């Protein structure tokens, strides 16, 4: 799951990274999905985006492309 918003520069960058690497994900726009917004806050422990969750139950908050790539490789997604 990818929790983000269109106005968020880090979200745009992380989405671009995932799209360029042909990684499929479910996008939740926290600006229009109140349940999604609350879930992102619950996961991250604070109000910060993007929040990206992984099949192993881990997550990243505001990841760099390097840390996102490493987590995808760790989960055998990339």
Beta strands, then each sheet from edge to edge (+ up, - down):
strand 1: 2-4
strand 2: 27-29
strand 3: 51-53
strand 4: 59-61
sheet 1: 2+ 1+ 3- 4+
end
